[in-house]
Amino acid sequence: MSPEKATPGDPPRMTLLLTGDVMTGRGIDQIQPHPSDPTLYEPYVLDARGYLRLAEQANGPLPLSVSPDYIWGDALAVIEAAQPDRRIINLETAVTTVDDPWPDKGINYRMHPANMDCLTAAAPDCCVLANNHVIDWGRDGLTETIEALAAAGIQACGAGGDDVQAAAPAILPRPDGGRLLVFAIGHGSSGIPDDWAAGPASAGVNYLPDLSTESLERLAERIEAIREPGDQVMLSIHWGGNWGYEIPEEQRAFAHGLIDRGTVDLIHGHSSHHPKAMEVHRGRLILYGCGDFLNDYEGIAGHERFRGELSLAYLPTLCDGRLITLRMLPFRIRRFRLERAPDEAVDWLAETLDREAGRFGLSVERLGDELALDWPGRNRSVSG
């Protein structure tokens, strides 16, 4: 498989940067210039600086009061070289000064708003908020998160001050002058409490109670009421558990149903702590689980076979909503910083994803320092 270049006269295309969970709170927040109060309400770790000690035991001393671009490490230059048209991440952290955690949740992530420049250093166009950590510090914490992102010029979707705002898409301009609508929704299987659902008069997330045909139809109708001719639509969905490669049939049916109706052009799934399989259905890309992109889990034992320290940035190129190519950029989290994945890790990711995507008739191949997807029916005459 080799990449082909676009030729003059080809229809306009768009390349996106997509990541899974970006967690800039807790330990990562503690190495920033303005760390939050480190007090935690977890069963075992009661001080966020404990996550620094775990990481240092694994990989050596961590710097403090780091520069805004520190956590992104090698990823910034690699992403810049790829020249994506739009950048979309799942922000799995509240950005707030609120000190009262959601009661009895157990794990509460937050980043101090004064450290927002560590997020803007990566220049995201849109942060997805429909996840199981955005209300870790209550509805006031959610409100402050949305306000902090807006002040930084970053669009958000998937949560809001009421159910209408939570369901509204981010609207991103495409290079050809059209619109990319980014809808976001969170399913309870990812750990989102059902009482986080936004209501007519209460802030919350755009909550998906189940993956039934009825829920699919309601979601599709809401999207179709906003989608206009020429729009391209991406659905970002937080679903499933943290570990394991299984793709439940109900997830496949839900994703296929939205594509079959012509409602959605790309499905951006996340919640898993490691990359999972992808699928191409009727020319549309489904990412079932993008894996964590950045977190403070370094040094935590358990689940080593999934290689949770490895992460991927996904670069799908679309033409009229159809997938033309998918490149994947491998990184490793080390000392709370993204670095290029070593050779053996790139090989491991290629082999693992080739095995998992192979269940759906796709293949993943290593091309230099990147991974690339191939699938039956791929039109190489318009690939790039």
N, C-alpha and C positions, 0 to 999 in steps of 0.2 A: 504494500500500500504506500503510495507516494502522493504528496499534496500537489494538486494542479492549480494553476493560477487562473483567476478570472480573466475573461477576454472582453474587449470593448463591445458594448451592446448588451451585455448580460444585465438582467434585472438588478435593481439596487439590493444590496445585502447589508447586514448589520452583524457585528460581533459583540457579544456580551461577555463580561466577566461575572461569573457567579461563584459564590462560596457558600459553604455550609455555615455552621455556627461560629460566630466571632464573639468570644467572651473576653472582654477587657476589664472585668471586675476583679474583686477579691485580691489574689496575689499579684496580678498584673497591675491593678490599681495602686497597690502598695509601692511599686517601684517608680511610679509617676511623681512629678514634682508636687502634686497636691493630693496625697492619699486620703481616702475616707477614714473615719474611725474604724480601726481593724476589728472591732468586736463582731463575732459571729454567733449564730444561734444554732449551730450544727451539733449533732450527737457527739462527735469526737474532736473536732477542731474548733476552738473557741476564739481564735485570733487569726486573722487573715495572713499575718506574717508567718504563720506555721507552714503555709504553702511555699513561701520563699525558702524556708529551711529544707523542706522536702526536695525542692528543685536543686538546691545547692548540694545536698548530699548526693544527688544523682549526677550532676554535671559541673559542679564548681560554682564559685562565687558569682552572685548577681550584682549588677550595678544598681545604684539608687538615683532617683531624680533624673531619669533618662530623658534623652531628646525625644521629640514627638514621633520620629520615624523609627526609633529603636526596635519596637516590637515587630515591625514589618520586615526588618532585615533585608535579606536578598530578594524578597518578593517584590519590592517596589520597582527595582530596575527591570526585573523579568516581566512584570505586568506592563510597565511603560513600553517596553520593546514590543509587546504584543499589540499595543494600540487598540484596546477595546473601545467601542463606541459608548457603552454604558456599563456601569459597575453596580452590582446589586449584591448585598450581603444580608445574612440573617443575623441581626444584632441580638445576642442572647444575654443581655445585660441591661439593667436599669441604669439610667444616668441621672443620679439624684443625690440630694443632701438629706433626704428623709431618713430618720434614725429608727423608725418603727417597722420591723419586718412583718410580712404577712404571717399571721399566727400559725404555728405548728406545721410550717411547710418544710423545715429542715435544712434546706439549702437556699441561700439568698445571695444573689449576685448584684453588685452595684459598682459603678464607676463615678467618681466625683465629676460634676459638670466642668470644673476648672481644668480637667484633663482632656477635654474634648478634642484638643489638637492632636492627640494620639490617634483619634479616629479620622479626623479630616486629613491627616497625612496620607492616607490611602485613597482619598478623593472618591468616596462612594457617592453615587447619584441617589441611591435609595437604600434605606434600611428596613428590612422586614421585621415587624414587631409581634407577629402572631406566634408566640412561643411560650414556653412554660417558665420563663424567668423574668419577663418584662414587668410583671406586677409583684415581684418578690418584696418590694418595699411599699406595697399598697397602691391604691388608686392615685394618691397624691404623687407617689413616685413615678407612676406612669405619666401623669400630666406633665411633670417636670422633664421626663425623658423626651416627650414629644416636643415640648417647648425648646429644649436644648438642641435637638436636631434641627428644628426650624430655624433657630438663631444661627446655626452653622451652615444653613443653606442646603440641608440634606432632606430630601423627601422621605416620608415614612408611610407605611401602609400596614394594615392588619390589626391595628388597635386605635382607639380614639375615645373622645369624650362621651360618645353614645354609640348605639348600634349602627347608625347611618355613617358616622365618621369612620368607625372601625371597618366597615365593609367597603369603603371607598377605595379606589385604586390610586396608586401613584401614577402620574401621567408623565412619561419621559419622551422628549422629542427624539425621533429617529433621524439618521443622517440624510434620508431622502425627503425629509419634511413631514413624514407621517407621525403617528403616535404609537408608542409602546405602552400598553396598560398593564401595570403590575398589581394584581390582586393577591392578597395574602389571607390565609385562614389556618387555624390551628385545631387539630383533632385531639380528643382526650387521650388517645393511646400514647401520646408523647409526654403525658404527665401534667397537662394543663388542667387545673381544677375547673369543674363546670361552673362554679360561681364566679369565675373570672370573665364569663361571657358578658360582652357589652349589652346594655339594655337601652330602652328608649330614654331613660333619664340617668343612666349610670355608665361611667367609663369602663372599658374593658377590651378584651380581644375579640376578633371576629372568629367566633367559636363554631366548630363543626361537631355536632353531637354524635354523628355516626356516618358511615360510608354507604348508607342505603340508597336505593334508587330515588326515593323521595327527596333525600338531602341533595343528591346530585342534581335533580331537576330544579330544586329551589335555587341552588347556587348558580346553575347555568342561566336561569331566568334573570337573576340579578346582574350577571355579567353581560348578557345579551341586551339588557335594557340600557346599558352604558356604551357598549361596543358600537362603533360606527363603521361604515364601509371604509376599508383601507387600514383600519386599526390592526395591530398585532397584539396578542394577549398572552401574558405569562401568568400562571398561577403558582405562587410560592406556598408550599404546604408543610407544616410541621406535624409529622406523624410517626408513629412507631416508637419502639424502644431504642435504647442506647447501643446495644450490642447484638451481633448476630447478622447473618447474611440473608435470612429468609425474607422473601417478598410475599406478603399475604395476598391471596387471590382477590380479596375485597379491595386492596389498594390498586391492583392491576385493573379490575373492573371499573373502579371509579375513574382512574386516569384515562382508560380507553373510552369510557362513556363521554367524558368531556371533549375528547378529541373527535370522536365519531359524530358528535353533534355540530362540530365546527365552532365550538365555543372557545377553545383554548389551543394555542399553538405550541406552548412549551410548559412543562411541569417541572418545577424546581423543588424537589423534596429534601427535607432535612430533619434532623433529630438524632440520627445515628452518630455515634462518636467515631466512626470510621467509614470510608467510602463503600457504597454498596453497588449493586448492579444498576445498569441503565438499559433503556429499551427505546427503539424507534418504532412508533406505531403510526401508520399512514403518513410517514415522512416527518412526524413530529417527535421531538425528543422528550423522553421521560427520565428524569434523574430521581431515582427512588430514595436515595440517601447520599447526600454530598459529603457527609463526615464533618467533624470539627475542622475548622480552618485555623483557629487560634484559641488556646485555653491555658489554664494554670495547673493542669493535671500532672505535670512532670514529676516523676518520682513516686507517684501513687501506684501501688502494686495491684495486680489483678488484671485479667483480660489481656495479657501480653500478646497472646496469639493473634489479636486483631491489629497490632501495631498502631495503636491510637496516637502515637507521636507523629505519624505521617499524615500529611494533608495534601489536598489537591485544590487548585484553582481551575475552574472549568471555563473554557472559551468556545462556546457554540457560535457558529456563524450561520445565520438564517437568511433565506431569500423568500419573500412572501410568506413567512412563517414556517417554511419547510427547512429542515436541517440540511446544511450543505457540508459542514465539517464540524467535528468536535475534537479540540485539542485539550489536553489536561497537563497542568504544570505541577510537578511534585515538589513538596517541601517537607522539612522536618522541624518540629518545634523543639528548641533546645535553648535553655536559659531564657525562657519566655520570649523567644525571638524566632522568626521564621528564617531558616537557612535552606540552601539547596539540598535536596535529598541526595545522599551518597548513592553510588552506582548500585550497590546491592539492594538498597531500598527501592530504587526506581524499578529494578528487575522484579522485586517482590510485588510491587504494586501492579506492574504490567501482568504478571502471571495470575495474581489474585483476581483482578478485574476481568481478564480474559476468561478465566474460569466462570466467574459469576455472570458476565454478560453473555457468555456462550449458551446459557440456559435459554436465552431469548433469541438465539441465532446470530448474535453479534460477535465481533472479535475486537480485542484491544492489543495494540502493538506498540512497542517502544520505538520511538524515532528520535535518536540523540538523547537529549535531556528531557524529552516530553513523551507523553502517551497520546495515541490517536485512536479513534474509533472507526471501525468499518462495519457495514451492515448490508444485507441483501437489498438490492434495488437502489443502492446509492448511485446517484447520477454524477459520474466523474467529469462529465463534460462541462459542468458548472461548478466544480469544486474549486476551492482555493485554500 
